Amino acid sequence: MRALCNMCVLLCFSHALFFAQEKIAQQELQTIARAIWRNESGCDTKKLLWWNKGEDFLSLGIGHFIWYPQMHVTHFKEIFPEFIAYMRKKKSKLPGKIQEQACPWSSREEFLRAQVDGATQELHDFIYSTISEQADFMLIQLQKTLIDIQKHVNKKQKKIIQKKIDSLMLIPAGRYALLDYLNFKGSGLDKHEQYAGQGWGLLQVLIAMDSNVHDPVQAFSAAAQERLRLRVANAPRERHEERWLKGWLNRIATYKNFM
């Protein structure tokens, strides 16, 4: 009986998500996607393929999806292979550099040399030509993640989190906050994405979000800033994550002023 009740809760929640998805018109989704692109790289087309100093992965697309080289130990959730799988389902023609699942360049230096040689151009053109599909993909990822979050928490938390998600999905700024934060800091479901046993993903923000605050976007933003400050406090000293905190908090501040 308990299993049946849980299944009913998930089915109702899934139906609510599909209904909410219908409320996000394509024009709004593209506006949100462009805002995410602006957050990631200032809408710079040159940065659709980007390898940051000190990182061991390539970032691709408007959402800077992570892509690791082969045989590499991953520290953060790899998203780009999932986008490849999504495009394969759409029967899209893929450039040669992504016929395999792993990033073809093993380091930032190797990638930069490939850029100079023109070996990255085909991949860049593919990424630039699929900006609209990347927006659709991010929305699908959000839908899947919200369902996974509901499966992850206990019965009491399900109702509370569903209420918070519903309040955010009702308004454009809330939909933007959910889409951007998932793309920005992940789902929070991966135990590897934690410091000192504390995560900073969407799950942790939704749990920390104050449901008694009248403005759900304000409540979400405050919880997100709190989790990111905690992440920096718990991060290994050698990572010097305090250097990124100001930019992270500025990004969260855009949620309250969206549309």
Secondary structure, DSSP 4 states (H G I P E B T S, - for coil): -HHHHHHHHHHHHHHHHHHHHHHS-HHHHHHHHHHHHHHHHTT-GGGGEE--TT-SSEEETTTTEEEPBTT---SS---HHHHHHHHHHTTPPPPGGGSSSSBS-SSHHHHHHHHHHTTTHHHHHHHHHTHHHHHHHHHHHHHHHHHHHHHHS-HHHHHHHHHHHHHHHTSHHHHHHHHHHHHHH--S--TTSEETTEE-SHHHHHHHS-TTSS-HHHHHHHHHHHHHHHHHHHS-GGG-THHHHHHHHHHHHTTTT--
